[in-house]
Amino acid sequence: MRSQTKSVRQSVSLPSSLATRVRHLAEKRKASANRVLVDLIEAGLRSKDAEKEYFFSLTSQLVQSTDPAERRRIKKELARITFGAQ
């Protein structure tokens, strides 16, 4: 269970299509739209943190690698993460 911390009221305007999706998720989960928004934000922040850790892991592998093929593969993956390149 989450530890209770002081909540801060924030106001956010959502595009109507996004608000509809949030309401549908809330109904499906039998939760409030606010709870769904908090869960989605937390998941997004965790995802960003994991992406950053993966990036740093790849840079470490790149520095340590002496295999040219492996270095090319890592560089391509870093480019994909950074620039969305294929």
GROMACS elastic network, one bead per residue, 0.5 to 0.9 nm:
[ bonds ]
;  ai    aj funct       b0    kb
    2     5     6  0.88363   500
    4     7     6  0.85065   500
   13    16     6  0.89369   500
   13    19     6  0.88181   500
   14    17     6  0.80642   500
   14    18     6  0.61926   500
   14    19     6  0.57393   500
   15    18     6  0.53577   500
   15    19     6  0.62060   500
   15    20     6  0.86829   500
   16    20     6  0.60959   500
   16    21     6  0.86526   500
   17    20     6  0.51540   500
   17    21     6  0.64072   500
   17    22     6  0.87968   500
   18    21     6  0.50597   500
   18    22     6  0.62257   500
   18    23     6  0.86477   500
   19    22     6  0.50451   500
   19    23     6  0.61758   500
   19    24     6  0.86172   500
   19    33     6  0.87102   500
   20    23     6  0.51211   500
   20    24     6  0.61981   500
   20    25     6  0.86403   500
   21    24     6  0.50983   500
   21    25     6  0.61955   500
   21    26     6  0.85702   500
   22    25     6  0.50936   500
   22    26     6  0.61128   500
   22    27     6  0.86576   500
   22    33     6  0.61405   500
   22    34     6  0.88621   500
   22    36     6  0.67481   500
   22    37     6  0.71698   500
   23    27     6  0.61846   500
   23    28     6  0.85673   500
   23    32     6  0.80226   500
   23    33     6  0.57010   500
   23    36     6  0.83907   500
   24    27     6  0.51182   500
   24    28     6  0.61315   500
   24    29     6  0.85883   500
   24    33     6  0.86853   500
   25    28     6  0.50328   500
   25    29     6  0.60757   500
   25    30     6  0.82691   500
   25    31     6  0.82315   500
   25    33     6  0.78168   500
   25    36     6  0.70732   500
   26    29     6  0.51573   500
   26    30     6  0.56987   500
   26    32     6  0.54763   500
   26    33     6  0.52247   500
   26    34     6  0.84644   500
   26    35     6  0.77989   500
   26    36     6  0.59773   500
   26    37     6  0.89985   500
   27    31     6  0.64245   500
   27    32     6  0.77005   500
   27    33     6  0.82715   500
   28    31     6  0.77987   500
   29    32     6  0.84734   500
   29    36     6  0.84182   500
   31    34     6  0.82052   500
   31    35     6  0.63336   500
   31    36     6  0.69351   500
   32    35     6  0.51575   500
   32    36     6  0.64349   500
   32    37     6  0.87150   500
   33    36     6  0.50489   500
   33    37     6  0.61678   500
   33    38     6  0.86591   500
   34    37     6  0.50715   500
   34    38     6  0.62161   500
   34    39     6  0.86079   500
   35    38     6  0.51516   500
   35    39     6  0.61610   500
   35    40     6  0.85889   500
   36    39     6  0.50641   500
   36    40     6  0.60704   500
   36    41     6  0.85441   500
   37    40     6  0.50798   500
   37    41     6  0.60894   500
   37    42     6  0.85300   500
   38    41     6  0.51364   500
   38    42     6  0.60921   500
   38    43     6  0.85337   500
   39    42     6  0.51269   500
   39    43     6  0.60883   500
   39    44     6  0.85305   500
   40    43     6  0.50809   500
   40    44     6  0.60741   500
   40    45     6  0.86069   500
   41    44     6  0.50176   500
   41    45     6  0.61613   500
   41    46     6  0.86102   500
   42    45     6  0.51348   500
   42    46     6  0.61862   500
   42    47     6  0.85354   500
   43    46     6  0.51070   500
   43    47     6  0.60826   500
   43    48     6  0.86511   500
   44    48     6  0.62103   500
   44    49     6  0.86451   500
   45    48     6  0.50809   500
   45    49     6  0.62103   500
   45    50     6  0.86120   500
   46    49     6  0.50667   500
   46    50     6  0.61307   500
   46    51     6  0.85491   500
   47    50     6  0.50660   500
   47    51     6  0.60904   500
   47    52     6  0.86055   500
   48    51     6  0.50209   500
   48    52     6  0.61985   500
   48    53     6  0.86808   500
   49    52     6  0.51197   500
   49    53     6  0.62729   500
   49    54     6  0.86658   500
   50    53     6  0.50526   500
   50    54     6  0.61273   500
   50    55     6  0.85688   500
   51    54     6  0.50749   500
   51    55     6  0.61760   500
   51    56     6  0.87487   500
   51    81     6  0.83629   500
   52    55     6  0.50402   500
   52    56     6  0.63301   500
   52    57     6  0.85807   500
   53    56     6  0.51819   500
   53    57     6  0.60708   500
   53    58     6  0.86160   500
   54    58     6  0.61603   500
   54    59     6  0.86552   500
   55    58     6  0.51675   500
   55    59     6  0.62921   500
   55    60     6  0.86959   500
   55    77     6  0.89322   500
   55    78     6  0.68397   500
   55    81     6  0.75832   500
   55    82     6  0.87775   500
   56    59     6  0.50239   500
   56    60     6  0.61707   500
   56    61     6  0.86108   500
   57    60     6  0.51460   500
   57    61     6  0.62812   500
   57    62     6  0.86669   500
   58    62     6  0.60808   500
   58    63     6  0.86595   500
   58    74     6  0.65057   500
   58    75     6  0.85532   500
   58    77     6  0.81807   500
   58    78     6  0.71844   500
   59    63     6  0.62749   500
   59    64     6  0.86959   500
   59    74     6  0.79431   500
   59    75     6  0.86100   500
   59    78     6  0.78497   500
   60    63     6  0.52364   500
   60    64     6  0.63322   500
   60    65     6  0.86263   500
   61    64     6  0.51375   500
   61    65     6  0.58808   500
   61    71     6  0.83507   500
   61    74     6  0.77553   500
   62    65     6  0.52600   500
   62    66     6  0.82999   500
   62    70     6  0.80286   500
   62    71     6  0.57647   500
   62    72     6  0.89066   500
   62    74     6  0.62901   500
   62    75     6  0.75353   500
   63    66     6  0.82318   500
   63    71     6  0.85770   500
   65    68     6  0.79424   500
   65    70     6  0.69857   500
   65    71     6  0.63498   500
   66    69     6  0.89348   500
   66    70     6  0.78640   500
   66    71     6  0.72924   500
   67    70     6  0.52896   500
   67    71     6  0.61647   500
   67    72     6  0.87413   500
   68    71     6  0.50323   500
   68    72     6  0.62032   500
   68    73     6  0.86607   500
   69    72     6  0.51477   500
   69    73     6  0.62525   500
   69    74     6  0.86913   500
   70    73     6  0.50605   500
   70    74     6  0.61868   500
   70    75     6  0.85703   500
   71    74     6  0.51362   500
   71    75     6  0.60744   500
   71    76     6  0.85822   500
   72    75     6  0.50642   500
   72    76     6  0.61365   500
   72    77     6  0.86234   500
   73    76     6  0.51783   500
   73    77     6  0.62950   500
   73    78     6  0.86928   500
   74    77     6  0.50455   500
   74    78     6  0.61134   500
   74    79     6  0.85373   500
   75    78     6  0.50300   500
   75    79     6  0.60840   500
   75    80     6  0.85364   500
   76    79     6  0.50516   500
   76    80     6  0.61376   500
   76    81     6  0.86605   500
   76    85     6  0.79759   500
   76    86     6  0.77519   500
   77    81     6  0.62050   500
   77    82     6  0.85408   500
   77    85     6  0.86213   500
   77    86     6  0.86116   500
   78    81     6  0.51253   500
   78    82     6  0.60238   500
   78    83     6  0.83045   500
   79    82     6  0.50768   500
   79    83     6  0.55484   500
   79    84     6  0.68051   500
   79    85     6  0.58892   500
   79    86     6  0.80468   500
   80    83     6  0.54659   500
   80    86     6  0.59497   500
   81    84     6  0.56757   500
   81    85     6  0.76245   500
   82    85     6  0.78324   500
   83    86     6  0.88907   500
